[in-house]
Amino acid sequence: MIKVNGELTKHQPGMTVLDLLKERDLDPEGYTVMVNGKIVAWEQLAKHELQVDDDVRIMFLISGG
C-alpha cells in the first residue's frame, strides 16, 4: 500500500509515478508529484518506482500572471 494525497491505495510491484498518473487519467505535464516530501523531476516520472509505504502527493499545476 502507498498513500496518495492522504488516502491509502494499492499499488503493483514495479509501478512508477508515471504509471500512477496514467492509472488516474492524469496528464503528467499538468501535475507535480512529490514522493516522501521530495519532488520527482518530470524526466524521472517513468523511472521512479513506488515502494510500499511511500507518501505520494499529486498537485495540479496552476500558472498565470
HELIX and SHEET records of a PDB file:
HELIX    1   1 VAL A   17  GLU A   23  1                                   7    
HELIX    2   2 PRO A   28  GLY A   30  5                                   3    
HELIX    3   3 TRP A   42  GLN A   44  5                                   3    
SHEET    1   A 5 GLU A   7  THR A   9  0                                        
SHEET    2   A 5 ILE A   2  VAL A   4 -1                                        
SHEET    3   A 5 ASP A  55  PHE A  60  1                                        
SHEET    4   A 5 TYR A  31  VAL A  35 -1                                        
SHEET    5   A 5 LYS A  38  ILE A  39 -1                                        
END                                                                             
